[in-house]
Amino acid sequence: MAVYTQLGGEALAALIAEFAVGTLVSAKGIAEGVSNSNWLIETSGGAQSGTRFILTMYEERTEVAELPFFLGLLDHLAAGGCPVPRTIHDRGGAAYRLLDGKAVALIEFLPGVSVNAPTPAQAGAVGTALARVHLGSRNFASSRANSLGLAQWRQLLDDCGAAELETIDPMLGPLVARELAVLEANWPADLPRGVIHADLFPDNVLMLGDQVSGLIDFYFACTDITAYDVAVTHAAWCFDASGRHVDRAASAALLAGYESIRPLDPAERAALPLLARGAAMRFLATRAYDWLHTPADALVTRKDPMAFARRLEFYADPANTGIFAT
C-alpha cells in the first residue's frame, strides 16, 4: 500500500458520503507498498457495520476492467468463511467509483497486526489460510491472467537494463541473465492451476497472536499455478528481511500447514524449487524496476531488490532443494 495521489479533506468527505458508513472522521495515508494509493478511514458509522475502512485508489498497475475480478473475489472468499475483507458497496450497489478518472473502492477493515519476524507457528497458520483460499476459490466463476508472470519479469528487467541493474549491485545483471534463461527454458506448463493470491507477504497478513485474522491486498490475484503461490509465500515468510538467512522451522511449518488442508501432489512438490526461483525473480524484477523508477515525491518506501536476489541464489543452489522435501 502507498499514497501516490493526494486527496484533500473535502474530496475525501464527499467520497465517503457516497457510502452508507456515516460521515468522515479522519483519514490517514498509508505509506507501505508500491502499487496503489491507500488511506485508513474512520467514520461516524452507518448502515454498513464498522467505523474503520481502507480506501484504495487504483494507480497505473491496476486496470479498472479487472476490478470486478479483484473485488468479486474478496466478496466470494469472505462469504465462504475465509478471513478476507468484504468490499463496501456504495449506496447504488457499485463495488467501486471513479474519482478524477481513477477508480476507488472502500474495503472492510479487519483487526490484527502484520508481523515483521514470523514465528514457525505463524508461518504454519499462514500456510493453512493460503490452502483455504485455494480451496475456497475453486468455484469462483471469474478468471484473470497473471499480469506479472514470466514474460513480464523479462520485460521489467529489460526495461531496467543490465547496466542500471548493476548500479544496484554489480552481481545483479549476471544473476538475472542466468536465472531468466533457466526459468524460460524450464517453467512448467502442466501443474494444477487456480486462483492465487500471488503476493502473500507478512504485510498482507493480519495476525492475532498465532492466528490469521485477515488476508488482504488481493490486487495481484490471478489464475495461475497453485503451487507457485506456495512458493511465493515460502519466499515471503521463510527468510529474514535481508534474504540472507532462511528459517527452516518456518519453512517446515508453512508447508505442513498448507498440506493439512490441501496436500501437494508429487509433481507440485518436485516443481517447488524451480517455482521458488520464479517467485524470487518476480519480486526481484518489480523491486528493481521500482528502485530505479519510483518518483522522488511519492510517499512510498522503496524495497531492496537484493533481498530477493539473495533468495534467488539460495533457491538456485542444488544443495538447498531439500528444504521442500517431505
N, C-alpha and C positions, 0 to 999 in steps of 0.2 A: 504494500500500500504506500501511497505517496500523495503529494499535492503538487500538481503541475499547473492547474488553473486556479486562480484566486477568485473567490466569490465574496461579495460584501454581505453584511448583516441583513440588509433589506432584501437582497435577492434570495438569500437562504430562507428567510422568514416566509417570503411569498411562495417559495417552492414547497416548504414543509406544510403550508396551509392547504396544498392540494391533496394531502393525505389525512385520513381520519385519526390523527395521532396527537391532536392538541396543537398548541402554539409552540413556537421555538423558544427554548430557554437558553441554550448555549450550543456552540459548535466549535469543535477543535480539530484542526488539521492533523492528519496522521502522516508522519514522515517516512515510515518504513516502507520498503519495496520500491519497485521500479516501473510499474505498468499503468496504474490508474490513479486519479485523484480521489482521496478519501477523507471524510470527516466523521468524528464521533459526535452524534447529535443527541441532545437531551430536550425533551418536550414536556409539556404540562400533562400529557396523557389524553387519550380519547377513546374512540370505539375500538381501535386496534389495541391489543394488550401490550403493556410495557411503555416505558418512557425513554428508553435509550435505544438508539438505532445506529447503523452505519450507512452513511450516504456515500455513494460511489458515482463519480463522473468518469465515463469511459474515454480513454485517450487513444492514441494512434494505433496501439496494438490490438484493440478490441473493435471488431466490426459490429455495427448496430444490427445488421441482419442476423448475427449469431446470438443476440441476447435472448431470444425465445428459448434457445437450447440451454444456455447457462442458467437462466432464471427458472425455466421449467424444470431443470434437473434439481435445483435446490428444493423446489416445492415437492417434487416427486420423492426425493430421498427423505425429506422431513416427514412427509405423510407416511412413509414406510418405517418410521422409527429410528432412522439414522440421526446422529447428533449434528444436524446441519441446519443453518438458519433459514427461515422462511423469507420469501420476498414479500414486502409490504406493498400491496397493490393500491393505486390511487383511488380517489373517490369514483372515478369512472371505470374501475376494474383493470386498468392498464398496469403491467408489471414495470414499465419504465416510462419516462417522459423525456422530451427534448428541451434543452435549455441552451440558448445561444448556439444552436447547431450540434450540441453534444448530448448524448444520452445520459440520463441519470437514473439511478434506482435507489430505493430505500430498502435496507435489509435488516431483519431482526438482529438485535444484539444478544449474544449468548454469554453467560458468565464463564469465568475461568481465566487462567493466565497462560501465556506461552513460556516454555522453559528454555533456558539457554544451554544447560548441560543435562540432557535427558539421562535418567537412570534406566537400567535394564527393564525394570517394571513398567516404566512409562513407554519405552520402546515397544514392549510386548503389547501394551494396551493399544498403541497406535497400529501395530500390525493387525490386531483383531478388528479395529474400527475400519481399516482400509479394506479388509476382506468383506466386511458387512456392506460397505459401499459397492464393491464389485458385484456382490450377490444382489443387493437392492436395486441396482441399475439395470439388471438383465432384462426387465420388462419395460424399460423406458423407451418410448416409441421413437425418439429422435436420435440422430447420429451426427457427428461432426468430425471431419478430417483433422488430423493433428497439424496445426499451423506452425509448429516448431519441431518438426521431425528431421530426419537425416538430411534431406535436401536443403532445409532452411539452416541447419548448422553450417553446412558448406557455404551457403550464400552469406550468412552473417560474418563468417571468418574471412571469406574472400573480400567482403566489403571493408573489413578491418585492414587487411593487407599484412603480409608477413613482416615487413619492416616495422609497421606500427605495433604489431603484436610483440615484437622483440624490444620495443620501448617499455613494455610492461615487465618483461623478463626475457633475457636472451635465449632461454631454453624453450620459450613458448611456441615460436614459429616451427622449429623442427618437431616438437611433440605433436602439434596439431596436424602437420603434414603426414606424419607416420600413422597416427591413430585414425584420421579420417579415411585413409586408404584402407586400413583394416576393416573399419566399420562398413564402408561402402561395398567391400567385397564379400562380407560375411553376414550382413544383417538378415535375421530370419524372416521368412515370409509366411510360415505355416503354423505359428503358435496361436493359442486361443486369444480371442480379441473381445473387447467390451468397452464400456465407458470407464475411463480412468480419470483420476484427479490430475495427475501429471506434475504436481508442484507441492507435494505434501511435506513441506519443511516444518520445523518446530514453530515458526512464527505463523503458520497456518493451522495450528492445532491449539485448542484451548484445553487446559488440564485443571482438574480439581484434585489435588493430590496425585495419585497414580491412575486416576480415571479420566478418560477423554470426555469433556463436556461439549466440545464443538470442533467441527472441521469446517474451515472457512476458505474463502478465496478460490473458488472453482473456475476462475476465468481462463485457465489453460486446459480445462477438462475437454476431453475429446474421445473418439473411438480409436483405440489402438491396442497393441499387445498388452494384455493384462499383467503379465509378469514384468514388463518394462516398468509399470507403476510400482511394483515391489522393489525393483532396482533403484528407481528414483528415490523412494522412501528410505531405502537402505543407505544410499549416499548421503541423504539429508540427516539421518538420525544416528549413524554409527561411527561418526568421526568428530573430532573436536573442530572448532570453528576454522582453524588454520588448515585443516586437512592433513596434518602431519601425523595424527595419532588415531588409530582405529580402536573402537571399543568392541571387543569380540563378544563380551557378555551381552551387550545391547543388540548386536547382530543376531546372536542365537535366539534371544528373547523375541525380537521383532519377527523373525521367520517362524518361530514356534507359535506366536500369537496369530499370525496370518493363517498358518496351516491348521490351527484349531478350528477355523471356520471354513476355509477353502483350501484343501490340500493342493499343492502344485503337482502337476503330472511330471513324469520323468523328463520329457522334452523341455518343459519350462525350467526345471531345476538345472538341467545341463546348460541351458542358454543364459543363466543368470550372470556368469562372469562377463560375457560379451554385452549383455543388456546393461550391466552396470558401467562398462566402459562408455556405452552410448549415453547413459544418464549423466555421467561426469562431463562428457563432451557437450551435451546440451546446455548445461549451466556454465561451463567454461565459455561457450560461444556467446550466450546472452550477456554474461558479466563482462566479457572482454569488449563486446560492442558497446554496452552502456558505459564502461570505463572510459572509452575513447570518444563517445558521442553525447553524453548527458549534458544538457545545457547548464552553464555555470550558475544560473539564478534559480534552478529547480530546488524545491525543498525536498531533497531526497538524499539518502546516504548511499553512495556507490559501494558495491560489494566486490571484494578482491577476487579476480578470476583465478589467481594462483591457488586458492584454496581448493578449486576443483581440478586444476592441473595436477595437484598432488594426489587427489583421489584417483584421477585417471591413471597416473603412474602406478598406484597401488593395485588397481584392478587389472592393469595390463601385465603385471608380473605373474608368470605362471605359478610361482611359489605361493601366491595368495588365493588361488581359486578354491582352496579348501574351506574358505570362510562361508561358502554357500552349500557345503556338504551337509547331509542329514546327520 
